[in-house]
Amino acid sequence: MVDNKKTNTQNEEQELSAVFAALSDPVRRAILNRLGEGELLVSQIAQPFEISLQAVSKHIHVLVKAGLVVQERTGRVSLCRLDTGPIYKAAIWLNRYSKYWQAQFDTMAVWLDELDKKRK
């Protein structure tokens, strides 16, 4: 018998890994930024990049596999749009660690206050 909870957790981990892997590349992040402004054809996405259309298509494919981009094909025309769901899930995962960041900011604020008092 399959443990559904374990399977769901494994699937979520794989999805999260795919999102972070996709976000690790600056070209893919730039593509997501462009798609944040609205739907674009693959040729429109490729326009500002100094790489081939085929290379841009490969980057888009990685984003599609990670669930970050939805690609709809009509014949030879391919329209892409951003899907923010996976980014939201990644943000929730990252937010678990915000308490550590906040502690560092609090420590830095105390340190800066001490420096300011010493200068005066």
C-alpha positions in Angstrom: 0.0 0.0 0.0 1.3 3.5 -1.0 1.7 6.1 1.8 -0.1 9.1 0.2 1.3 11.6 2.7 4.9 10.5 1.9 4.2 10.6 -1.8 2.7 14.1 -1.6 5.7 15.3 0.4 8.1 13.8 -2.1 6.2 15.5 -5.0 6.2 18.8 -3.2 10.0 18.5 -2.6 10.5 17.7 -6.3 8.4 20.7 -7.4 10.3 23.0 -5.0 13.6 21.7 -6.3 12.5 22.3 -9.9 11.4 25.9 -9.1 14.7 26.7 -7.4 16.7 25.1 -10.2 14.7 27.1 -12.8 15.3 30.3 -10.8 19.0 29.7 -10.6 19.6 30.9 -14.1 19.7 34.7 -14.9 18.2 34.2 -18.3 15.2 32.3 -16.9 14.7 35.0 -14.2 14.7 37.6 -16.9 12.2 35.7 -18.9 9.9 35.5 -15.8 10.3 39.3 -15.4 9.2 39.8 -18.9 6.3 37.5 -18.5 5.3 39.4 -15.4 4.2 42.2 -17.7 1.9 39.9 -19.6 1.6 37.1 -22.2 4.3 37.0 -24.9 5.1 35.0 -27.9 8.4 33.0 -27.7 9.8 35.3 -30.4 8.9 38.3 -28.3 10.5 36.7 -25.2 13.7 36.0 -27.2 14.0 39.5 -28.7 16.3 41.2 -26.0 18.5 38.2 -25.5 21.8 37.7 -27.3 21.2 34.0 -27.6 19.5 31.9 -30.2 15.8 31.3 -30.3 16.5 27.7 -29.7 18.4 28.5 -26.5 15.5 30.7 -25.3 13.1 27.9 -26.1 15.2 25.5 -24.0 15.0 28.0 -21.1 11.3 28.3 -21.5 11.0 24.5 -21.4 12.8 24.4 -18.0 10.3 27.0 -16.8 7.4 25.1 -18.1 8.6 21.9 -16.4 9.0 23.8 -13.1 5.4 25.0 -13.5 6.4 28.6 -13.7 5.3 29.2 -17.2 2.3 28.0 -19.1 2.9 27.6 -22.9 0.0 27.3 -25.3 0.7 26.3 -28.9 -1.5 27.0 -31.9 0.2 25.6 -34.9 3.7 27.2 -35.0 2.7 30.0 -32.7 3.6 29.6 -29.0 2.2 32.0 -26.4 3.6 32.0 -22.9 2.3 33.3 -19.6 3.6 33.4 -16.0 2.1 31.0 -13.4 2.9 32.5 -10.0 1.6 29.5 -8.0 5.0 27.7 -7.7 6.7 31.0 -6.8 4.2 31.5 -4.0 4.9 28.0 -2.7 8.7 28.7 -2.8 8.1 32.0 -1.0 6.1 30.2 1.7 9.0 27.7 2.1 11.6 30.6 2.3 9.4 32.4 4.8 10.0 29.6 7.3 13.5 31.0 7.7 12.5 34.7 8.1 12.8 34.4 11.9 16.6 33.9 11.4 16.9 36.9 9.1 14.9 39.0 11.5 17.2 38.0 14.4 20.2 39.1 12.3 18.5 42.4 11.5 17.7 43.0 15.2 21.4 42.3 16.1 22.6 44.6 13.4 20.2 47.4 14.6 21.6 47.1 18.2 25.2 47.2 16.9 24.4 50.3 14.7 22.8 52.0 17.7 26.0 51.3 19.8 28.2 52.7 17.0 26.0 55.8 16.8 26.2 56.4 20.6 30.0 56.0 20.5 30.3 58.6 17.7 28.2 61.1 19.7 
